[in-house]
Amino acid sequence: MKLKIAVLPGDGIGPEIMTQGVAVMKAIAKKFNHEFTFEEALVGAHAIDVTGDPYPEQTHEVCMQADAVLFAAVGDLKYDNDPTAKVRPETGLLAMRKKLGLFANVRPVATFDCLLHKSPLKDELLKGADFVVLRELTGGMYFGEKYQDNDRAYDTDIYTRPEIERILKVAFEMARKRRKHLTVVDKANVLASSRLWRQIAKEMEPQYPDVQTDYMFIDNASMRVLTEPRFFDVIVTENTFGDILTDETSCITGSMGLQPSSSLGEHTPLFEPVHGSWPQAAGQNLANPLAQILSAAMLLEHFGLNAEGALVRQAVDASLAANVRTPEIQVEGAPKYGTKEVGTWIVNYIEEK
């Protein structure tokens, strides 16, 4: 298969983990006789420094002409610590999602048996947990009308019927392919936008009689993903709730460095780790590349390359079992490995299989 991949390393640890993700993709291409080409483009703080725009038009063209986007992370302390900054790296991420029409963010949550001890939760709650959070990505407060002065500020949480219907359709169909259980998460007892979500979900529910559908307020869902993670199969929710909920689920995997994701929609699909840019660690060979590598596995599987994706996942599992891990998930007394060493080990595993 021939695939053209737009590579957006971004900021902070992004370039380091992206190097390992691309290396794994190249190893897979060689082993399975595929032709993958990679074109790198600017995004985030790096793009602001060079062009003044966190998502330049040239980057958008690269993404539109690609079959897939492999993205790392954006964010820089000089913007985080300046509330008056008019242009921010994260604005580029939002612009990319909007321009590419990426309305469905897919974040799988699964446990690794050898890492259960790294979670603050009890092993008996975690073992066997396997669910997906589907987050709406282009609506809600992040994109609604905003205002701020010295004394007053607001963000408008606005959703339209077409926006809600299309993400719910993806959610119902995803549940059909899994364990046929969908949980719609909202705050319908307080928010009008949530009441519209629930109204439309109830209207669509009869179209999917084989799917067990339940409804949960976000505060209850936030508790139950930590106390009953095995209850869930597919969760669908709006933008802000999904952003917070999926960060919370890192307590299940044991590290945000283990969580990949994809963003799907109208144009080029995008694949990225869920963690941020961790600018404090940039260039120190500390960052865990596994979420980036697992995002590459999701990319492969998106195009039907299931054996290729399975080999990447097998290599990741083998690296964890062999204690080839970055510091935040390493066991006490085991050898120290950095970003490069973990990536190289996984590439070697793929080449030798």
Helices and strands as residue ranges (DSSP letters): E 2-10, H 14-32, E 35-40, H 45-51, H 57-65, E 68-73, H 77-80, H 89-100, E 102-110, G 113-118, H 123-126, E 130-136, G 140-142, E 146-148, E 153-155, H 161-177, E 181-186, H 192-204, G 205-207, E 212-217, H 218-227, G 229-231, E 234-237, H 239-248, H 250-253, G 256-258, E 260-265, E 270-273, G 279-281, H 290-302, H 306-321, G 327-329, H 339-352
